[in-house]
Amino acid sequence: MGRTRVVVILLTILLLMATKAGARSGPTRLLVKVGALVDVRHGRLLPNHAILTEGDRITEVGPADVLLARAPKETPVLDLSRLTVLPGLIDVHVHLTVNPEHAGYRALSVSVPREALHGAANAWRTLQAGFTTVRNLGASGYADVALRDAIAEGDVPGPRLLVSGPALGITGGHCDNNLLAPEFRYKAEAVADGPWAARAKVREVIKYGADLIKVCATGGVLSKGDQPGTQQYTFEELRAIVEEAHKLGRKVAAHAHGAEGIKTAIRAGVASIEHASLIDEEGLQLAKERGTYLVMDIYNHEFILQHGERVGMLPEALEKERQVGPLQRENFARAVRAGVKIAFGTDAGVYPHGENAKQFTYMVKYGMTPLEAIRSATIWAAELLGWADRVGALEPGMFADLIAVEGNPLEDITLLERVVFVMKGGVVVKNVAP
Ligand code: ARG
């Protein structure tokens, strides 16, 4: 046995011993004293509370004096008694690997490795903004899977990620790429036509690491040569995709703007309708009956109109936005009134990552109470993800994901745009509280 080999073995044994010793002393405890806590589930503000964390989990929540008296003397205390604490926020529709400056033809010059690195930078921005969990709905080359794993393994900081891999779509549809002439023979990687091809694509996307399936059921705004209002996949194709995904333990999120496509996707059994811009009365009722979530990105309109041309969006895309954007906001208000489930999703990547919370103001302007807007980004979003047992609330057993603001967000929702403290999994990742 060579000398280096002996040294390596000895070091390994020492490391194992050290890890064991660490395990014996138990996970680190922390008592977080908070001025007030937003109890999202019961819709109330609890003053002078405390949260006990152990390792990456919350173990106790209660009045500060009670928890302080009970905790072992050596438990370190983090004093946030001037702040209001909420569960870490959740955005269920982002594209971390996409940089908003690369719209339209500019996107063609960005490699998949470069996209992955954009993803790392954007994951950090998103986390700093108070979003501790996000669902990434569409990325090239499985850059999203790599990013999810890099974050989980501690290589780069970022939110917890659920990712879809590349989005399934029809030839020439919103999730294909129609920018180049035929001789380039370019098509997006998850284009699949027909129920069996679509099933095979679901299997392939899951094989390479997707947590859920994203599918384009209708045309889009920012794509070339299609219309948001028209249906793309047929019912048979959507049904095959949903069946296959469910069989393999995955949910399906469907991009759908047009009323027919929305209803077809709901009937096929998708978990969420993304955008839902032109949803009609029947669609709202169907969503309500089936418990389908609507994820309406009503902040996007602002950014696209103000900056779309500068970042390279096509003139036809801007024209489509002028038609669809205002209708989407009206329909958001109707969905709120109808009592349809709504989860907070912004399509960040179209606009700059880290500005996710700007959408809250629009959700309140178009009919939600601040509490409902916060629920859409916490307990309701968690339910859509299938993660209601681990994120979205400050309760024992959940991940210690929490954020803090100065003031009462139930009165002023814009406070969520100024998050001063972020903890993810028991680790403080931001603290700029004055
Ligand atoms: N990715 C979406 C699409 O291209 C963005 C839609 C943005 N516009 C809006 N009003 N939400 O279809």
Residues whose N, C-alpha, C, O or C-beta is under 5 A from the ligand:
A	BS01	LIG	G220 V221 L222 S223 D297 N300 H301 V324 G325 Q328
